[in-house]
Amino acid sequence: MEFEEMVRFAVENGASDIHLASNNLPSYRKNGKIMNYKGTEILDEDTVMKYIDEVLEPADYLKFCNTGDIDSAYQFGNLARFRVNAFKQRHGATLVMRVIKLNPPKLGDLNLPRSIAKILNLQEGLVLVTGPTGSGKSTTLAALINEINHREELHIITIEDPVEYMHSPAKCIINQREVGQDSETYSSALKSALREDPDIILMGEIRDLESMSIALRAAETGHLVFSTLHTESAAKTIDRLIDMFPVERQKQALNQLSTTLKAVISQRLLPRSDRPGRIGAFEIMFVNSAIANLIREDKIPQIEQMISLNQQTGMITRKLSIENLLKRGLISKETADKYSYDVADNAALTGGNNSPQPGVPGIPQQTPQQLTAPMPQYSNLPQNSTNAYLNRR
């Protein structure tokens, strides 16, 4: 099977990644599982290097040869874009390609909780989308940016490594910068962005203290900043951010976060039980005055309970999100046990309808009628009721 055939097969069959590794069979990942291409042979290093040469620009290929690894992007005709990583290993070289659809996704196509639309009302602050690799963080961010792009007249700057989804200007001016190509580092691009009259800054990932500090400064000075982290909950996200700072600066960082952090969306894709594929489980936290006080006072372990107490405002814990999926028959009990924070707590998932949730006194479990209600979609959101960006500048 030729390279183009493998790429086309993966995209057309819903694969998320392609793995072409020396001394291995060509493979792809679908629904979280690695599968081998049928009728193929083990790849030698010369073949993999030919593939790498095909997807990388000459300057990137030279850098790969000199350094042993590189991140880049590749577009395969009108079929798809790919986030590309090439690296050297003991048996030669490996090429990994993450499939990215050509057009940015729409919010209504992602089965996200409806309360996420509240983020579209924000005019400033920091919004983080978190989760493990492959959990759809970039897709969620792209959908939010796409929604804003079609609603308001704003200036959006994205800083990515590499640029993944390509956004065509609709109502917004959109400038997409690639680290390593258009700017040397995340930090230098962020510093520059503050002088480029942006309304919204999307940075692909918060990687270090310097980029975190600049992101906080941008959020404090009237910009809306989106980014990602590899954390699995709102509380662990805040812990990770604070741990970036030296001890003598952590108190100040807590104060900054309490005023600038506006929302955390933590997500993970779980295997479905009703049909092939995966479905998202979410934890959503909006920073209200109570949560801001917990952050300021460094009472981070209490945040999950506070999220539980504010479900009526659109917040949800991952435990309850998983419970919803289980009660609706979308995931198995085994999956619920595996992905809940505390497996022991999962006894509540099959308990009485009105028993309190473990660790959250007085909060009743949802009834089967509530839990089996269909997930709301975004397609019917009124154009002018979910976004307060007008007149912000």
N, C-alpha and C positions, 0 to 999 in steps of 0.2 A: 504494500500500500504506500503510495507516494505521500509526500508531506501535505500537499494541498488536499488530497483525499481524506487524510486523517483530520485535518482542521475542519473541513466541511462536515464530515461525519459527526464530529464532536458537537459542533454548533447546532446542527439540524436535529440531533438526538438529545438535546438538553443537558449536555455535560457542562460542568462548571470550570473544569481545569483539564489541561493536557500535560502529560508527563512524558518527556522523551529523554531517557537516561542511558548513557553508555553501559553496556553489559546487562541491560534489562529489556524486556519486551515493551514496545510502545503502549502507553496506558492513558486512560482518562478517568476523571472522577465524575460520577453521576449520583445524585441523591446521597452524597457523603461517602460513597464507596468507590474504591479504586477497581477499575475493570481493564482487562487487556483487550487491545484491538484483535479481532479474529483474523487468522490467516497471515500473521506477521512474524518476523524473525527478530531475534535479539539484536539490538542496535550496537554497532561498533562506534568508536570515538570519531572516526572520520565522517560518518554519516551525521552524527549529532552536531559536529562542528559546522557541517554544511547547512544544517537547519538554523543554527545560531547565526551564521553569517547572513542567511536569508532574511531574518526578522530584525536584525540590528542595523542601525545606520553605521557607516564606516568608522566614525569617531567612537561610537559605543563599542563596536567590535574590537577596536584597538585597545580601548580601556579594559574590556573584559579580558583580553589576552594578557594584559599587563598586571591586572589586579586579581583576577580569578573569580570575580562575580560582578554582576551589574543588574540594575533595574531599568526597564525601558517600557515602551509601548509600541504596539504594532497593529496596523489595520489591514485586514484581509478583504480587499475589494469593498463591495457593498454588503458584505455578510456580517462582519463583527469586528470589534476592536479587542485587543488583548493587553492585559498587564503582563509584562514579560520579566522573568528572572532567569538569568543564565549563570551557572556556577561550575567550578571545577571540583572534582571529587576523586577518590582513590582509583576509580576505574575509567576516568576520562572526564567527560563533560556532561552536563545535564541542562535541559531547557524545560522550564515550567511556564505555562501560559494560562492565565486566568481569563475566561470568556467575559467580555463586557458588551452588552448590546449597543448597537450604534446610536439609538435614540434614548435619551434619558427617560427613566420610568415615570409614570404618573402615580400620584399618591393613591388614587383609587384602585390601582392594579396590584397593590402590595399587601392587601389585607392587614394594614396597620390599624391599631386601635384609633378610634375616631378622635380621642382627646389629643392626639398628636397635632391636630389642626390648631390647637391653642398656641403652638409655637409660631404660627404665622402672624400672631398678634404682637409678637415681641418687636421692639424697636431698637433695643440695645442689650448687651450682656453676652454671656457665654452659654452655648448649647453644645452638649457632648453626646455623641452616639457611641456606645461602647459594646464590646462583645469580643469573642474569640475570632481568630482568623477564619474567614469564610462564613461569617454570620450575617452578611448583608449590610454592614455599616455604610460602605460607600454607596450602595444602592439607595438606602434610606436618605442619605444626605443629598444624593443627586435628585431624588424625587422632591425633596423640600425646595431645593434651588430651582428646579423646573417649575414648581407651583408658583413660587415668587416671581419668576421670570415672566410668567403669563398673567400676572395680576397687577404689578406695580411698576412705576418708572423709577428705577434705582440703579446704582452702580455696584456690581458684584465683582469681586476679585477672588479667584481661586488660586491656591498655592498647593501643588500636588507633586508627588514623586512616584510614578509619572502621572501625567494627566490621564484620567480614566474616561469618564463620560464627557463627550463634547457637547456643549450647550450652544445652540444658535440663539442670538439675541431675538427676543420677542418684544416685550416692553422695556426690558432692562438693557443697560450696557453690561456686557460680560467680558472680562479679561481673564484668561486662564494661563497661568504661569507654571512652567515645569522646572522643578529643582534640578540643577545640573545642566539644563539647557538654557533657560531664560533667567535663572538666578543661581548663584553659587550654593546657597544654603537656604533652609527654611527661615532661619533667623534674619538673614539679609533681605529676603523677599518680604517678610513681615514688617521690618523696619521701613522698607520702601513703601509698602502698601499704606502705611499711616500718612504718607505725604501725597497719596494719589486720589484723594477725595472719595473713598469708598463708603457705601452704606453697609455692605455686608462683606465679610472676609471669611472664606472657607479655607482652612488649612488641613491638608490631608491627614495629619497626625501630629499630636503633641509628643515630641521626641525627647526633649531635654529641658533643663531649667530655663535656659535663655529663651527658647520659643514659648514656654509657658508664661514667663514673665511678660513678654511682649504681647501675648494674647490677652492676658489680664489687663494690661494697660490699654489695649485697643477696646476691650469691652467696657472699661471704665470711662473712656472718652467718647462715648456715644455711638459705638459701632456694634453691630450684631456679628458675633464670631461663632462659626461652626467648626467643630473638629471631632476627632475620634481618639479613643484609647482602647487598649486591649484589657479591659476589666469587665467583671461579670455582674456588677451591681452598682447602684448609686453610692452606697457607703464605701465600697472598695475603690470606686472612682475617686472619691474625695481623699481617701487615705493615700492613694497613689499620687495624686497631685501634691498633697502636703509633703509626702516623703521626698519629692524632688528638691525641696528647699532645705538648706542647712538649718540645724536646730534653732539657731538664734533668729531665723527669719520666719519660723513656722507660725508664730502667733500673728504676725502681720499678714501672712498668707491666708490664714483662717478668716481674718477680718475681710480681706479682699474677696475671697470666695463667697462669703456670706452675702455680699452685696452685688457681685457680678455674675455668679452662677445662676442661671435661670431654669435650666431643665437638663435632666439626664435621661436618655433612652438607652436602656441596656437590653440587648436582644441576643437570642440564640435560635438557630434552626434545629428543629426536632424531627425525627422520622415520623411520617404519618402512618396511621394504622388503617385508615379507610381506603387509601389508594396509594400508588407509588408517589414519592416526592417528600418534601419537607415543609414544615409550617413553623412560623415564628412564635416564640414565647417571649414576652416583653416584661420588663420592669420600667415603669414611667414615674419619674419624680419631677414635680414642679416646685421650685423653691418659694414657699410662702414664708410668712414672718416666723412661724414656729420652727420650720426647718432651717431658716437662716440663723435663728438663735442657737439651734443645736450645732450648726457648723461653727459659729463664732465661739461657742463655749467648748468646742472640741468634744462634743458628745455624739460622735459619729455612730457608735453602735445602736443608738436609739432611732436612727433615721428610718430603718425598715418598718418599725412599729408606727412611726408617724405617717409613713406612706399608707399603711393599712387603715389608719384613722381618717384618711382623707380620700377614700375611694370615690366619694360623691363628687369630688372636684376633678375627676379624671385620672387620678393616680392609681397605680396598681403594682402589687408586688409580683415577682416572678412566680412565687408559690401559687398565688391566686390565678395568674395567667395560665399556668400549667393545669391547675384544677379545672379551669374553664375548658381547656382543650380535652382533658380526660372525660369530663362529664358530657361533652358534645360528641364523644366517640371518635375524635380526630387523632388521638395518640393512645398508646397502650399503657396499662398500669406499670409495666416494666420500664417504659420510657419515662413516665412520670417519676418513678422512684430514682432513676438514674440521674435525672437532671434537676431535681429539686435540691435546694441547699442542704436540707437535713432530711435524709431518707426516713428517719424515725418519725418525722412529722407527717409523713404521707399517709399514716393511718387515718388521718382526718379526711382524706380524699374519698374514702368510702364509708365515712361515718354518717351520723344523723344530719338532717338538713339544717338544723338550727343550733347545733353545738358550736361553742365559741372556737375561733381559730386558735391553735396553740400559740402561746406567747403574746396574744393580743386580747386581753380580757374584755368581754362585753361586745366583741364584734362577731355577729352571727355569720355563719356560712350562707352563701347564696343558695336559693332554692333551685331544684332542677329546672323549673320554668325559666328562671333567670339565666342559668348556666347554659341552657340549650338555645337561647336566643341567637339568631344569626349575627355574625360580625358586621357592624355597620360599614358602609363604603363611603368614599369621598365624592362619588359622582354627583350627588345631589347637594353638595355644599353650595350655599349661595355665594355669588361672586364677591359681594361687598361685606359679608358679615364675618368673615374669618380672618381678615387682615387689616391691621390698623397702621399700615405703612404710610398712607397718604398724609401729606402735610408734615412729614417728619423732618424735612430739611427746609 
